[in-house]
């Protein structure tokens, strides 16, 4: 039987008992669903009047720590703050799961970059980064460093051609809000990243899928679907397309640009994976018809929620006429670290490590999965794998063995049933863990 030690802090004994109950739940000594001692028996053990323990149990129930049931006793509740804190303190005791489903950069276990950056900020007296909103100087620095970073993509940009934003997803939502009215059709790739689908759904924008081949969007299908739907906005990922991993070659990019210019489409290019490849972005071929989204989350650090919207100044004025909506979610601390990493070369070094690690993992996937890979022409952080017996069956078979992959239905526009699954190569904690996961996927296939 649980017998607490009551604090001798001068407060009424019934409150001391309530505090002891809360503390025991938070520590896990009293577990969710566990029955507390009967009131009279606990009173006798503690040398209290039974009315004191009765009052304590009533107060504990009022605080949603416990609940009493006539004939059954008093039990610890699951929804209290204390029970929640206990769950947060405990490691996940379920069996190990190998995550091959989440598109995040691989983690270098030897990196001390963040530790060093935070210490440097404190050493230079930057202790008030969370005490104020972003200043105009900080935003200008973010735009300048963004231009510097995107020079790696072959883009010669001025600060006036960039807006700072809180990552690619926020940028996409803001752009769709700026250029589309509710109910207006939007063109997407027939297989599209879930975040893009979600943004359109949230903004009530009907979507039309454009067929793909080994290089991404088909120009003839873009022309046909655009004319048939009347859509004037296209969202596309030409480089390391999610989920297939394909990238447009030069001829394909020119062909897509010709269709865009002929039909007067506005193109939102998602280039978040672009820095992991040698393929140039589509954006330079589009002129006033193009907008590019970039961020650091897929290439440098997933938690560094910082990105940029790139377009001509005229287009950016339509996106954020008051120069405020784009950067509201940006943390000054994140911005400071990102700018410092770009300035001192840390971001470039982390990107180089990421590219090398992705290439090694991609080669491993080619070796283990073999002919099941549907596009294995260049290293990619994710691969598209044929599932002849059905994507959902493969997903369930993998899950039963502790591996998570994503079925094609998550990416498909409409009822497009594609027998394939996407595997993220960079989510696994190590190459050894990735190898174990890929072996399980191979058996499931």
Secondary structure, 3 states (H helix, E strand, C coil): CCCCCCCCCCCCHHHHHHHHHHHHHHHCCCCCCCECCCHHHHHHHHCCCHHHHHHHHHHHHHCCCEEEECCCEEEECCCCHHHHHHHHHCCCCCCCCEECCCCCCCCCCCCCHHHHHHHHHHHCCCCCCCCCCCCHHHHHHHHHHHHHHHHHHCCCCCHHHEEEECCHHHHHHHHHHHHCCCCCCEEEECECCHHHHHHHHHCCCCEEEECEECCEECHHHHHHHHHHHCCCEEEECCCCCCCCCCCCCHHHHHHHHHHHHHHCCEEEEECCCHHHCCCCCCHHHCHHHEEEEEECCCCCCCCCCCEEEECCHHHHHHHCCCCCCCCCCCCHHHHHHHHHHHHHCHHHHHHHHHHHHHHHHHHHHHHHHHHHECCCCCCCCEEEEECCCCHHHHHHHHHHCCEECEEHHHCECCCCCCCEEEEECCCCCCHHHHHHHHHHHHHHC
